[in-house]
Amino acid sequence: MPRANEVRAKIGIQSEADVVDLCCADGLFTIPLARMARHVIAIDLDPQMVELTRARADSAGITNCVCLVGDAYDLAELVTAPRDLVFIANTFHGVPDKARLARAVVVNWHQRPREETTVLGQPRGPKTEMRMTPDDVTKTVAPGGLRPLRVIELSPYHYAPIFERPSTPPSG
């Protein structure tokens, strides 16, 4: 499993950044993100996960984080103001409509057999056939207008492709 603080540091989140932790689950990355960024919005479809994230944030004394129950596909309605970063970890491989969701930093499992990605001697992560290469992710998000910047290695089993949405020149 990638360590949340290592991921945050390698991505280079700035202290003045406003971040969305999309599909936050239990807040594994939310808390370290909130310690570094100016403001974090944590979103998950599962109300129990959102409550767990909220409890973890409260227990850690985090005050710059808002936790919302919502569908990641409805991101534009859930977060109406511009954000510096949309972060999604360990989820993209299982999203049914990846192109629709492709507006994020994606931490993903390398495309290795599940039996080779072990933690405490047990296979971890998604089924082998669900895993994506960084090129697969890039091809999936390209139609959404995202441009690849770089891929960060997150040893031992993960990677994080970083994309940006180029500014649209004003019309007229």
Secondary structure as UniProt FT lines:
FT   HELIX           4..11
FT   TURN            15..16
FT   STRAND          18..22
FT   TURN            25..26
FT   TURN            28..29
FT   HELIX           30..36
FT   STRAND          39..44
FT   HELIX           47..59
FT   TURN            60..61
FT   STRAND          65..69
FT   HELIX           72..74
FT   HELIX           75..78
FT   STRAND          85..89
FT   HELIX           92..94
FT   HELIX           98..101
FT   STRAND          105..109
FT   HELIX           114..116
FT   STRAND          118..119
FT   TURN            120..121
FT   STRAND          122..123
FT   HELIX           128..130
FT   HELIX           134..141
FT   HELIX           142..144
FT   STRAND          147..154
FT   TURN            155..157
FT   STRAND          158..164
//
